[in-house]
Amino acid sequence: MEFGEGEGKVPLDNIAKRAEAYKQKERGTYKMIKEYIEVKYGFKVHTAYIAEVKRSLGLPMYDAPNAVEELKQPRKHPTAEKVEAIKDALKHYEEM
């Protein structure tokens, strides 16, 4: 098989287009999600809130190296406004 232009050859731009279609999409990290929310909505969210929303939506969670068995303080829950902002950020990064 030959690549290039002309009869019987496979055009290189076709290969590039197909490769782009299979390229893995960038996943939004917690840091990226927090920054997106702060810029768009003007407030900060805690990573625990992001994790809680992801868990409630059944999205994949990854092992946290600093996770603890028992919390020192009771877990606080995000407000409805923060939940919606987190969902928006997850949609922006195509995680839901």
C-alpha positions as CSV (number, residue, x, y, z in Angstrom):
1,M,0.0,0.0,0.0
2,E,1.3,3.4,-0.9
3,F,0.5,6.7,0.7
4,G,0.2,10.0,-1.0
5,E,-1.7,11.6,-3.9
6,G,-2.6,9.8,-7.1
7,E,-4.3,6.7,-8.4
8,G,-4.0,3.6,-6.2
9,K,-2.5,5.6,-3.3
10,V,-4.1,6.3,0.1
11,P,-4.3,10.1,0.8
12,L,-2.5,11.1,4.0
13,D,-5.2,13.5,5.1
14,N,-7.7,10.7,5.2
15,I,-5.5,8.8,7.6
16,A,-5.1,11.9,9.8
17,K,-8.9,12.4,9.9
18,R,-9.5,8.8,10.9
19,A,-6.8,9.0,13.6
20,E,-8.4,12.2,15.0
21,A,-11.7,10.4,15.2
22,Y,-10.2,7.7,17.4
23,K,-8.1,10.0,19.5
24,Q,-9.0,9.7,23.2
25,K,-10.8,12.7,24.6
26,E,-9.1,14.7,27.4
27,R,-10.6,13.8,30.7
28,G,-11.3,16.7,33.1
29,T,-9.3,16.4,36.3
30,Y,-10.7,17.6,39.5
31,K,-8.3,20.6,39.2
32,M,-9.7,21.4,35.7
33,I,-13.3,21.0,36.9
34,K,-12.6,23.4,39.9
35,E,-11.0,26.0,37.6
36,Y,-13.8,25.8,35.0
37,I,-16.4,26.4,37.8
38,E,-14.5,29.2,39.3
39,V,-14.1,31.0,36.0
40,K,-17.7,30.4,34.7
41,Y,-19.6,30.7,38.0
42,G,-17.3,32.8,40.2
43,F,-17.2,30.4,43.2
44,K,-15.1,27.5,44.4
45,V,-16.1,23.9,45.0
46,H,-14.3,21.3,47.1
47,T,-13.0,18.1,45.5
48,A,-15.3,16.2,47.9
49,Y,-18.3,17.9,46.3
50,I,-17.1,16.8,42.9
51,A,-16.6,13.3,44.1
52,E,-20.1,13.2,45.7
53,V,-21.8,14.4,42.5
54,K,-19.8,11.9,40.4
55,R,-20.7,9.1,42.8
56,S,-24.4,10.1,42.7
57,L,-24.4,10.0,38.9
58,G,-22.7,6.6,38.9
59,L,-19.6,7.9,37.1
60,P,-16.4,6.0,37.4
61,M,-14.3,6.9,40.5
62,Y,-10.6,6.3,40.8
63,D,-8.7,5.2,43.9
64,A,-7.6,8.2,46.0
65,P,-4.2,7.6,47.5
66,N,-5.0,9.7,50.5
67,A,-8.5,8.3,51.2
68,V,-9.3,7.5,54.8
69,E,-11.6,4.9,56.3
70,E,-13.3,7.3,58.8
71,L,-13.9,11.0,58.4
72,K,-12.7,13.4,61.1
73,Q,-15.8,15.6,60.6
74,P,-19.2,14.8,59.2
75,R,-19.4,15.2,55.4
76,K,-20.9,18.4,54.2
77,H,-23.1,18.3,51.1
78,P,-22.9,20.7,48.1
79,T,-25.7,23.2,47.6
80,A,-28.0,22.7,44.6
81,E,-26.2,25.6,42.8
82,K,-22.9,23.8,43.2
83,V,-24.3,20.5,42.1
84,E,-25.6,22.1,38.9
85,A,-22.2,23.8,38.3
86,I,-20.4,20.5,38.8
87,K,-22.8,18.7,36.4
88,D,-22.1,21.5,33.9
89,A,-18.4,21.1,34.2
90,L,-18.7,17.3,33.8
91,K,-20.7,17.8,30.6
92,H,-18.1,20.3,29.4
93,Y,-15.4,17.6,29.8
94,E,-17.8,15.0,28.3
95,E,-17.8,12.8,31.4
96,M,-21.6,12.5,31.5
